[in-house]
C-alpha cells in the first residue's frame, strides 16, 4: 500500500509539473476552452517566430495544404472544434486583404495553440479587483504581448496561466499578463458569433483625478511602449481605435485611444475644453485645423512632446513639430483642446529616471 501510494503521489506531482511547465495545451485547460466554443484567439505557435500556419487536407488526412495560410502575427482565429485525440483543431480563419471572409480548416495544434511561453495554472475563476479594467493583448512571439483592446471583466472569466515580461532589458520591473478565457457578448468575426476570447490581460489600477496626476508619467511610459503605437507603424484614415468601439478614424482614432488608455475617457473630447493655446499642458488632446494631436509633455522652453496618428499614414512621436511661442501654438492652427489633468505637471528632463509606483 505504501508503495502504491508513493507511486500515485509521484504521478500526481509529475502531472502537476507538466501542467505548470507549459508546452502543449494541458488537458484541463483544453477542456475549459472546449466549454466556450466558438472561441477566438490569436495564434500561439510552438515556434514563436513562425510567420504562417498552414491548414491540413482534413481532420483524418493530416498533410499540409500549401496554397492557403494563416498570418500568425495578426489574424484573429476562431476555434470551432477539437479532435478526439487532441492533436488537431478546426479553425475559422480570415482570407482577403481586409479579412472579412473566413474559411474553415483543420490545423495541427502545435502550429496555432501552444503554451510554451506561458506558466500554466489549473483553470480557476477570475474576478478583477474592484474598479480595475483589463487591457487585452495577443501573443507576440518572444516579445511583450501586443495590445488589442480593453474591457471591464465582470463574469465568466477563467484564469489559465500567466506570462511575465521585463519592462526593460536592464530593469527588474515586470509586466504581468494573465492568460484568460473571457466570455463574450455581441462579438462577431466574419459569420461566427464568438462565445469567448482567449487573451492575455494586464490589470490597470483604478482611475481618478489623484491617480491620473500621480501616475501620469508612468502610464505614458507604458503607452509609448505598446506595440501598436510605435512610431512609423501604419495608422491611416481608415484605422479605428483599438480600445473603444467608435467610428473615429485616422488622427481622431489615435487621440481617442490616447484619452482612453491614460484616463479611461469615453472619447477624445471628454475632458475639460479650453480655447487658449498658452494653456496647453501634458495629457491634453488638441484639435488643430484639419488634425488632432496628443500632448505627452510640455517643457519649460515651450517645446511640446507630441504623438499623433495618420501622419503620412503612420504613427509619429516628436519634440520638433509643435511649440508654444509667446502664448501661441507654432506648427499648426490651434482651434481648441481638452485637459485631462487638473493642473500642469513638471515636465521630466530627458532621460531622467522616475520613481516607480509601489
C-alpha positions as CSV (number, residue, x, y, z in Angstrom):
1,X,0.0,0.0,0.0
2,X,2.8,2.4,0.9
3,X,4.5,1.7,-2.5
4,X,1.2,2.2,-4.3
5,X,0.5,5.5,-2.5
6,X,4.0,6.7,-3.2
7,X,3.6,5.9,-6.9
8,X,0.3,7.8,-7.1
9,X,1.8,10.8,-5.4
10,X,4.7,10.8,-7.8
11,X,2.4,10.5,-10.8
12,X,0.3,13.4,-9.5
13,X,3.4,15.5,-8.9
14,X,4.6,14.8,-12.5
15,X,1.2,15.7,-13.9
16,X,1.1,18.9,-12.0
17,X,4.7,19.8,-13.1
18,X,3.8,19.1,-16.7
19,X,0.9,21.5,-16.5
20,X,2.9,24.2,-14.9
21,X,5.7,23.8,-17.4
22,X,3.6,24.9,-20.4
23,X,4.1,23.4,-23.8
24,X,1.2,21.6,-25.5
25,X,-2.1,22.7,-24.0
26,X,-2.8,20.8,-20.8
27,X,-5.9,18.6,-20.8
28,X,-7.7,20.6,-18.1
29,X,-7.1,23.9,-20.0
30,X,-8.1,22.4,-23.3
31,X,-11.4,21.1,-21.6
32,X,-12.1,24.6,-20.4
33,X,-11.6,26.1,-23.9
34,X,-13.9,23.4,-25.3
35,X,-16.6,24.6,-22.9
36,X,-16.5,28.0,-24.6
37,X,-16.6,27.3,-28.3
38,X,-16.6,29.0,-30.6
39,X,-13.6,30.8,-29.1
40,X,-11.5,33.5,-30.8
41,X,-7.7,33.8,-30.2
42,X,-4.5,34.9,-31.9
43,X,-2.1,32.1,-32.6
44,X,0.4,30.9,-30.0
45,X,2.6,28.6,-32.1
46,X,5.2,26.2,-30.7
47,X,7.7,28.1,-32.8
48,X,7.1,31.7,-31.6
49,X,9.0,33.2,-34.6
50,X,6.7,31.5,-37.1
51,X,5.0,33.8,-39.6
52,X,2.4,31.5,-41.1
53,X,0.4,28.4,-40.3
54,X,-0.9,26.0,-43.0
55,X,-4.2,24.1,-42.9
56,X,-4.3,20.3,-43.3
57,X,-6.1,18.5,-46.0
58,X,-8.7,17.2,-43.5
59,X,-9.0,16.0,-39.9
60,X,-8.0,12.5,-41.0
61,X,-5.5,13.3,-43.7
62,X,-3.0,15.4,-41.8
63,X,-0.8,16.7,-44.5
64,X,-0.4,20.4,-45.2
65,X,-2.2,22.4,-47.8
66,X,0.4,24.9,-49.0
67,X,-1.8,27.0,-51.2
68,X,-3.6,28.5,-48.1
69,X,-2.1,30.0,-44.9
70,X,-2.8,32.0,-41.8
71,X,-1.0,35.2,-40.8
72,X,0.1,34.1,-37.3
73,X,1.2,37.6,-36.3
74,X,-2.0,39.4,-37.0
75,X,-5.1,37.3,-37.8
76,X,-7.7,36.5,-35.1
77,X,-8.8,32.9,-35.4
78,X,-12.0,31.1,-34.3
79,X,-11.6,27.7,-32.6
80,X,-14.6,25.6,-33.7
81,X,-13.7,22.0,-32.7
82,X,-11.0,19.8,-31.1
83,X,-10.2,16.4,-32.4
84,X,-10.8,13.3,-30.2
85,X,-7.1,12.7,-29.9
86,X,-6.4,16.4,-29.1
87,X,-3.8,16.7,-31.8
88,X,-5.6,18.9,-34.3
89,X,-8.2,21.7,-34.1
90,X,-10.8,23.1,-36.5
91,X,-10.5,26.8,-37.1
92,X,-12.2,29.6,-39.0
93,X,-9.5,31.9,-40.4
94,X,-9.7,35.1,-42.4
95,X,-8.8,35.5,-46.1
96,X,-8.5,38.5,-48.3
97,X,-6.9,41.9,-47.7
98,X,-9.3,43.0,-45.1
99,X,-10.0,39.6,-43.6
100,X,-13.8,39.9,-43.9
101,X,-14.3,36.4,-45.2
102,X,-13.5,33.3,-43.2
103,X,-12.5,29.8,-44.4
104,X,-12.7,26.6,-42.2
105,X,-9.9,24.2,-41.9
106,X,-8.0,21.7,-39.6
107,X,-4.6,22.6,-38.1
108,X,-2.0,20.9,-36.0
109,X,-2.4,22.2,-32.5
110,X,1.3,22.9,-32.1
111,X,1.2,25.3,-35.1
112,X,-1.5,27.5,-33.7
113,X,-2.0,26.8,-30.0
114,X,0.9,26.0,-27.7
115,X,1.6,27.2,-24.1
116,X,5.5,27.0,-24.2
117,X,5.7,30.7,-23.4
118,X,3.1,30.6,-20.5
119,X,3.3,29.5,-16.9
120,X,0.2,27.4,-16.9
121,X,-2.2,27.1,-13.9
122,X,-5.2,24.8,-13.3
123,X,-8.2,26.7,-14.6
124,X,-9.7,29.0,-11.9
125,X,-12.4,31.6,-12.0
126,X,-11.1,35.1,-12.3
127,X,-12.6,38.2,-10.8
128,X,-10.9,41.6,-11.4
129,X,-10.4,43.8,-8.4
130,X,-13.0,46.5,-7.8
131,X,-12.6,49.4,-10.2
132,X,-9.9,47.7,-12.3
133,X,-10.1,47.4,-16.0
134,X,-8.2,44.9,-18.1
135,X,-6.1,45.8,-21.1
136,X,-6.3,43.0,-23.6
137,X,-3.3,41.6,-25.5
138,X,-2.4,38.9,-28.1
139,X,0.6,36.7,-28.1
140,X,3.6,38.3,-29.8
141,X,6.3,35.6,-30.1
142,X,9.1,36.1,-27.6
143,X,8.3,39.8,-27.2
144,X,5.8,41.6,-24.9
145,X,2.2,40.7,-25.9
146,X,0.6,43.2,-28.3
147,X,-2.3,45.4,-27.2
148,X,-5.6,44.7,-28.9
149,X,-8.3,46.2,-26.7
150,X,-9.6,46.8,-23.2
151,X,-12.7,45.9,-21.2
152,X,-14.2,45.5,-17.7
153,X,-14.1,41.9,-16.7
154,X,-17.2,41.1,-14.7
155,X,-18.2,37.5,-15.2
156,X,-17.5,34.2,-16.9
157,X,-13.7,34.7,-16.9
158,X,-11.2,31.9,-16.2
159,X,-7.5,32.3,-15.5
160,X,-5.4,29.7,-17.2
161,X,-1.9,31.0,-16.7
162,X,0.4,34.0,-16.8
163,X,3.4,35.5,-18.6
164,X,5.9,37.9,-17.1
165,X,7.9,40.3,-19.3
166,X,10.6,42.6,-18.1
167,X,9.8,46.3,-18.7
168,X,13.4,46.9,-19.9
169,X,16.4,44.7,-20.6
170,X,18.3,46.3,-17.6
171,X,15.4,46.7,-15.2
172,X,13.8,44.4,-12.7
173,X,10.3,45.7,-13.0
174,X,7.9,43.3,-14.8
175,X,4.6,43.4,-16.7
176,X,2.4,40.6,-15.5
177,X,0.0,39.3,-18.2
178,X,-2.7,36.9,-17.1
179,X,-4.0,34.4,-19.7
180,X,-7.8,34.5,-19.5
181,X,-10.7,32.8,-21.3
182,X,-13.2,35.5,-21.4
183,X,-16.9,35.1,-22.0
184,X,-18.1,37.5,-24.7
185,X,-21.3,39.1,-25.9
186,X,-22.0,40.6,-29.3
187,X,-18.6,39.7,-30.6
188,X,-18.6,38.6,-34.2
189,X,-15.8,37.6,-36.6
190,X,-17.0,37.0,-40.1
191,X,-20.2,35.0,-39.8
192,X,-19.1,33.5,-36.4
193,X,-20.7,34.7,-33.2
194,X,-17.9,34.2,-30.7
195,X,-18.7,32.9,-27.3
196,X,-15.3,33.7,-25.7
197,X,-11.9,35.1,-26.3
198,X,-8.5,33.7,-25.2
199,X,-6.4,36.7,-24.4
200,X,-3.6,38.0,-22.2
201,X,-4.8,40.7,-19.9
202,X,-2.9,43.3,-17.8
203,X,-4.8,44.8,-14.9
204,X,-4.9,48.6,-14.8
205,X,-5.3,50.4,-11.5
206,X,-8.5,52.5,-10.7
207,X,-8.9,55.9,-12.4
208,X,-9.5,59.2,-10.6
209,X,-8.1,62.7,-10.5
210,X,-5.4,61.9,-7.9
211,X,-4.4,58.7,-9.7
212,X,-4.2,60.4,-13.1
213,X,-1.8,63.1,-11.8
214,X,0.2,60.8,-9.5
215,X,0.9,58.1,-12.1
216,X,0.6,60.1,-15.4
217,X,4.3,59.7,-16.4
218,X,4.3,56.0,-15.5
219,X,1.3,55.4,-17.6
220,X,2.7,57.4,-20.5
221,X,5.8,55.2,-20.5
222,X,3.5,52.2,-20.7
223,X,1.6,53.7,-23.6
224,X,4.6,54.6,-25.7
225,X,5.9,51.1,-25.2
226,X,2.8,49.4,-26.6
227,X,3.4,47.6,-29.9
228,X,0.6,49.2,-32.0
229,X,1.7,52.8,-31.0
230,X,5.3,52.6,-32.1
231,X,6.5,55.5,-34.4
232,X,6.3,54.5,-38.0
233,X,3.5,51.9,-37.5
234,X,0.8,52.1,-40.1
235,X,-2.1,54.3,-39.0
236,X,-4.2,55.8,-41.8
237,X,-7.6,57.4,-42.2
238,X,-9.3,54.0,-42.2
239,X,-7.7,53.0,-38.8
240,X,-10.2,52.9,-35.9
241,X,-9.4,52.9,-32.1
242,X,-8.2,49.7,-30.6
243,X,-9.6,50.4,-27.1
244,X,-13.2,51.6,-27.8
245,X,-15.9,50.9,-30.3
246,X,-16.0,54.1,-32.3
247,X,-16.4,55.4,-35.8
248,X,-13.5,57.8,-35.3
249,X,-10.8,57.3,-37.9
250,X,-7.2,58.4,-38.5
251,X,-5.8,61.1,-36.2
252,X,-9.1,61.2,-34.3
253,X,-8.9,57.5,-33.7
254,X,-5.4,57.8,-32.3
255,X,-6.3,60.6,-29.8
256,X,-9.3,58.5,-28.8
257,X,-7.0,55.7,-27.8
258,X,-4.7,58.2,-26.1
259,X,-7.5,59.5,-23.9
260,X,-8.9,56.0,-23.2
261,X,-5.5,54.4,-22.3
262,X,-4.4,57.2,-20.0
263,X,-7.6,58.4,-18.5
264,X,-10.3,55.8,-19.3
265,X,-12.2,58.5,-21.2
266,X,-15.1,57.6,-23.4
267,X,-13.9,59.8,-26.3
268,X,-11.1,62.2,-27.1
269,X,-13.3,65.2,-26.3
270,X,-14.4,64.1,-22.8
271,X,-12.0,66.3,-21.0
272,X,-12.3,70.0,-19.9
273,X,-12.4,72.1,-23.1
274,X,-10.1,75.2,-23.3
275,X,-9.6,77.8,-26.0
276,X,-6.3,79.4,-25.2
277,X,-3.1,77.8,-26.7
278,X,-1.0,79.1,-23.9
279,X,-2.8,76.7,-21.5
280,X,-1.6,73.5,-23.4
281,X,-0.1,71.0,-21.0
282,X,0.8,67.4,-20.6
283,X,-2.1,65.0,-21.2
284,X,-4.1,67.3,-23.5
285,X,-5.8,66.4,-26.7
286,X,-5.6,69.2,-29.2
287,X,-7.8,70.0,-32.2
288,X,-5.9,71.8,-35.0
289,X,-7.3,72.9,-38.3
290,X,-7.7,69.5,-40.0
291,X,-5.8,67.4,-37.5
292,X,-5.8,66.1,-33.9
293,X,-2.7,65.6,-31.7
294,X,-2.0,64.4,-28.2
295,X,0.5,66.1,-25.9
296,X,2.8,63.8,-23.9
297,X,4.7,66.7,-22.2
298,X,5.2,70.4,-22.3
299,X,8.8,71.6,-21.5
300,X,9.8,74.8,-19.7
301,X,11.0,76.4,-23.0
302,X,7.6,75.8,-24.6
303,X,8.6,72.7,-26.6
304,X,5.7,70.2,-26.9
305,X,6.4,66.5,-26.9
306,X,3.5,65.1,-29.1
307,X,2.2,62.0,-30.6
308,X,-0.3,61.6,-33.4
309,X,-1.7,59.1,-35.9
310,X,-2.3,59.4,-39.7
311,X,0.8,61.5,-40.2
312,X,1.8,60.2,-43.7
313,X,-0.4,57.2,-42.8
314,X,1.7,56.4,-39.8
315,X,2.3,57.0,-36.1
316,X,4.5,59.9,-35.2
317,X,6.1,60.9,-31.9
318,X,8.1,64.1,-31.9
319,X,9.5,67.0,-30.0
320,X,10.1,69.1,-33.1
321,X,6.7,69.7,-34.7
322,X,5.0,71.9,-32.2
323,X,5.9,74.5,-29.5
324,X,4.3,77.4,-27.6
325,X,5.9,80.8,-28.5
326,X,4.6,84.0,-26.9
327,X,1.4,82.2,-25.9
328,X,0.7,81.0,-29.4
329,X,1.0,77.5,-30.9
330,X,3.7,77.2,-33.5
331,X,3.4,74.3,-36.0
332,X,-0.4,74.3,-36.6
333,X,-3.5,76.3,-36.4
334,X,-4.9,75.9,-32.9
335,X,-8.7,75.6,-32.6
336,X,-9.2,74.3,-29.0
337,X,-8.2,71.5,-26.7
338,X,-9.2,69.3,-23.8
339,X,-7.5,69.0,-20.4
340,X,-7.4,65.7,-18.6
341,X,-5.1,66.7,-15.8
342,X,-6.4,69.3,-13.3
343,X,-3.1,71.2,-13.2
344,X,0.2,71.4,-15.1
345,X,2.8,68.8,-14.3
346,X,6.5,69.3,-14.1
347,X,8.0,68.1,-17.4
348,X,10.7,65.4,-16.9
349,X,14.2,66.1,-18.1
350,X,15.3,63.9,-21.0
351,X,16.4,60.5,-19.7
352,X,15.6,61.4,-16.0
353,X,14.7,58.3,-14.0
354,X,11.3,58.4,-12.3
355,X,10.5,56.7,-9.1
356,X,8.2,53.7,-9.8
357,X,4.8,53.3,-8.2
358,X,5.0,50.8,-5.3
